[in-house]
Protein backbone atom coordinates (compact mmCIF):
# COMPACT_ATOMS: atom_id res chain seq x y z
CA UNK A 1 0.00 0.00 0.00
CA UNK A 2 1.40 3.36 -1.04
CA UNK A 3 -0.22 6.26 0.77
CA UNK A 4 0.35 8.88 -1.89
CA UNK A 5 2.17 8.82 -5.22
CA UNK A 6 3.64 12.31 -5.33
CA UNK A 7 7.13 12.02 -6.76
CA UNK A 8 8.95 10.31 -9.61
CA UNK A 9 10.84 7.92 -7.35
CA UNK A 10 7.65 6.58 -5.73
CA UNK A 11 5.75 6.29 -9.00
CA UNK A 12 8.67 4.55 -10.69
CA UNK A 13 8.95 2.06 -7.83
CA UNK A 14 5.19 1.36 -7.94
CA UNK A 15 5.36 0.61 -11.68
CA UNK A 16 8.37 -1.67 -11.24
CA UNK A 17 6.70 -3.60 -8.43
CA UNK A 18 3.48 -3.95 -10.44
CA UNK A 19 5.44 -5.30 -13.41
CA UNK A 20 6.93 -7.99 -11.20
CA UNK A 21 3.47 -9.19 -10.21
CA UNK A 22 2.97 -7.39 -6.91
CA UNK A 23 -0.47 -6.01 -6.10
CA UNK A 24 -0.02 -2.33 -5.40
CA UNK A 25 -2.75 -0.10 -4.01
CA UNK A 26 -1.83 3.57 -4.20
CA UNK A 27 -3.53 6.91 -3.80
CA UNK A 28 -3.24 10.10 -5.83
CA UNK A 29 -5.27 13.29 -5.75
CA UNK A 30 -7.10 13.71 -9.09
CA UNK A 31 -10.63 14.62 -10.21
CA UNK A 32 -11.01 11.95 -12.90
CA UNK A 33 -9.54 8.54 -13.58
CA UNK A 34 -7.98 9.81 -16.81
CA UNK A 35 -6.15 12.55 -14.89
CA UNK A 36 -4.55 9.88 -12.70
CA UNK A 37 -2.97 8.30 -15.77
CA UNK A 38 -1.82 11.70 -17.04
CA UNK A 39 -0.28 12.61 -13.68
CA UNK A 40 1.63 9.34 -13.55
CA UNK A 41 2.99 9.74 -17.08
CA UNK A 42 3.71 13.46 -16.74
CA UNK A 43 5.88 12.85 -13.68
CA UNK A 44 8.45 11.14 -15.95
CA UNK A 45 10.86 12.91 -18.32
CA UNK A 46 9.45 13.20 -21.85
CA UNK A 47 11.89 10.64 -23.26
CA UNK A 48 10.50 7.98 -20.86
CA UNK A 49 6.80 8.74 -21.23
CA UNK A 50 6.07 6.37 -24.12
CA UNK A 51 7.51 3.48 -22.11
CA UNK A 52 5.38 4.50 -19.11
CA UNK A 53 2.23 4.44 -21.25
CA UNK A 54 3.15 0.91 -22.34
CA UNK A 55 3.86 -0.16 -18.75
CA UNK A 56 0.57 1.28 -17.51
CA UNK A 57 -1.38 -0.38 -20.29
CA UNK A 58 -0.05 -3.73 -19.12
CA UNK A 59 -0.17 -3.46 -15.31
CA UNK A 60 -3.07 -1.15 -14.49
CA UNK A 61 -5.99 -3.09 -12.99
CA UNK A 62 -8.25 -0.25 -11.98
CA UNK A 63 -8.62 3.40 -11.04
CA UNK A 64 -11.26 4.77 -8.68
CA UNK A 65 -11.84 8.47 -8.23
CA UNK A 66 -14.09 9.37 -5.34
CA UNK A 67 -15.55 12.36 -3.57
CA UNK A 68 -17.89 12.85 -0.66
CA UNK A 69 -20.76 15.09 -1.77
CA UNK A 70 -22.78 17.08 0.77
CA UNK A 71 -26.41 15.96 0.58
CA UNK A 72 -29.59 18.02 0.99
CA UNK A 73 -30.19 16.90 4.57
CA UNK A 74 -27.96 18.21 7.34
CA UNK A 75 -24.22 17.70 7.50
CA UNK A 76 -24.15 14.27 5.89
CA UNK A 77 -22.21 13.33 2.77
CA UNK A 78 -22.64 10.67 0.12
CA UNK A 79 -20.01 8.92 -2.00
CA UNK A 80 -19.83 9.71 -5.69
CA UNK A 81 -17.21 7.84 -7.68
CA UNK A 82 -15.75 7.12 -11.09
CA UNK A 83 -14.52 3.59 -11.75
CA UNK A 84 -12.28 2.58 -14.63
CA UNK A 85 -11.47 -1.09 -15.15
CA UNK A 86 -9.02 -1.33 -18.03
CA UNK A 87 -10.47 -3.58 -20.69
CA UNK A 88 -8.82 -4.28 -24.04
CA UNK A 89 -10.06 -0.99 -25.52
CA UNK A 90 -8.76 1.11 -22.63
CA UNK A 91 -5.42 -0.71 -22.58
CA UNK A 92 -4.99 -0.02 -26.30
CA UNK A 93 -5.92 3.65 -25.87
CA UNK A 94 -3.41 4.05 -23.04
CA UNK A 95 -0.67 2.32 -25.05
CA UNK A 96 -1.44 4.56 -28.05
CA UNK A 97 -1.53 7.72 -25.88
CA UNK A 98 -5.16 8.39 -26.79
CA UNK A 99 -6.39 9.33 -23.30
CA UNK A 100 -9.00 11.75 -24.67
CA UNK A 101 -10.90 8.72 -26.03
CA UNK A 102 -10.86 6.76 -22.76
CA UNK A 103 -13.82 8.74 -21.40
CA UNK A 104 -16.13 7.48 -24.15
CA UNK A 105 -15.17 3.89 -23.26
CA UNK A 106 -15.93 4.68 -19.62
CA UNK A 107 -19.35 5.99 -20.63
CA UNK A 108 -20.23 2.73 -22.38
CA UNK A 109 -18.44 0.38 -19.98
CA UNK A 110 -21.15 -0.33 -17.41
CA UNK A 111 -21.17 -4.02 -18.33
CA UNK A 112 -17.45 -4.08 -17.41
CA UNK A 113 -18.14 -2.47 -14.01
CA UNK A 114 -17.26 1.09 -15.04
CA UNK A 115 -19.03 4.32 -14.21
CA UNK A 116 -18.22 7.97 -14.86
CA UNK A 117 -18.31 10.59 -12.13
CA UNK A 118 -21.15 12.28 -14.00
CA UNK A 119 -23.21 9.10 -14.08
CA UNK A 120 -22.62 8.62 -10.35
CA UNK A 121 -23.68 12.23 -9.69
CA UNK A 122 -26.74 11.76 -11.92
CA UNK A 123 -27.77 8.72 -9.91
CA UNK A 124 -27.62 10.47 -6.55
CA UNK A 125 -29.35 13.53 -8.08
CA UNK A 126 -32.16 11.33 -9.44
CA UNK A 127 -32.58 9.78 -5.98
CA UNK A 128 -33.07 13.28 -4.55
CA UNK A 129 -29.98 13.34 -2.35
CA UNK A 130 -28.37 16.37 -4.04
CA UNK A 131 -29.69 19.36 -5.93
CA UNK A 132 -28.88 20.44 -9.47
CA UNK A 133 -26.33 23.07 -8.41
CA UNK A 134 -24.43 20.67 -6.15
CA UNK A 135 -24.29 18.08 -8.93
CA UNK A 136 -22.85 20.63 -11.38
CA UNK A 137 -20.37 22.02 -8.84
CA UNK A 138 -19.01 18.53 -8.14
CA UNK A 139 -18.79 17.45 -11.77
CA UNK A 140 -15.43 17.37 -13.57
CA UNK A 141 -17.42 17.85 -16.83
CA UNK A 142 -20.41 20.08 -16.01
CA UNK A 143 -21.63 20.49 -19.61
CA UNK A 144 -21.72 16.72 -20.06
CA UNK A 145 -23.64 16.41 -16.79
CA UNK A 146 -26.15 19.03 -17.94
CA UNK A 147 -26.83 16.86 -20.99
CA UNK A 148 -27.22 13.78 -18.78
CA UNK A 149 -29.69 15.62 -16.59
CA UNK A 150 -31.61 16.83 -19.63
CA UNK A 151 -30.84 20.49 -19.08
CA UNK A 152 -30.31 23.03 -21.83
CA UNK A 153 -26.59 23.93 -21.74
CA UNK A 154 -27.16 27.34 -23.35
CA UNK A 155 -29.87 28.32 -20.85
CA UNK A 156 -27.77 27.51 -17.79
CA UNK A 157 -24.40 28.75 -19.04
KAZIJO-V844073 format. One record per backbone hydrogen bond with DSSP energy under -1.0 kcal/mol. CO is the residue of the C=O (numbers start at 0). NH is the residue of the N-H. E is the energy in kcal/mol with one decimal. If there is no record, write none. Layout:
co-><CO;CO>
nh-><NH;NH>
e-><E;E>
This chain:
co-><1;3;6;7;8;9;10;11;12;13;14;15;16;17;24;26;31;32;33;34;35;36;37;40;44;47;48;49;50;51;52;53;54;55;62;64;66;68;72;75;77;79;81;82;83;86;87;88;89;90;91;92;93;97;98;100;101;102;103;105;108;108;109;114;115;116;117;118;119;120;121;122;123;124;128;130;131;132;133;140;141;142;143;144;145;151;152>
nh-><26;5;10;11;12;13;14;15;16;17;18;19;21;20;1;4;35;36;37;38;39;40;41;43;47;51;52;53;54;55;56;57;58;59;83;81;79;77;75;70;68;66;64;114;62;90;91;92;93;94;95;97;96;100;101;104;105;106;107;108;111;113;112;82;119;120;121;122;123;124;125;126;128;127;71;134;135;136;137;144;145;146;147;148;150;155;156>
e-><-1.3;-1.0;-2.4;-2.8;-2.1;-2.4;-2.3;-2.2;-2.7;-2.4;-2.2;-1.2;-2.2;-1.5;-3.1;-2.8;-1.1;-1.3;-2.1;-2.7;-2.0;-2.5;-3.2;-1.8;-2.2;-1.7;-2.4;-1.9;-2.7;-3.0;-2.2;-1.1;-2.2;-2.2;-2.8;-2.9;-2.5;-2.4;-1.2;-2.1;-3.2;-2.2;-2.6;-1.6;-2.2;-2.7;-2.3;-2.3;-2.6;-2.5;-2.3;-3.2;-1.6;-1.7;-1.3;-1.1;-2.3;-2.3;-1.1;-1.2;-1.5;-2.1;-1.9;-2.4;-2.1;-2.7;-2.6;-2.2;-1.9;-2.1;-3.0;-1.5;-2.0;-1.7;-3.0;-2.3;-2.3;-2.6;-1.8;-2.0;-2.5;-1.7;-2.0;-2.5;-2.8;-1.6;-2.4>
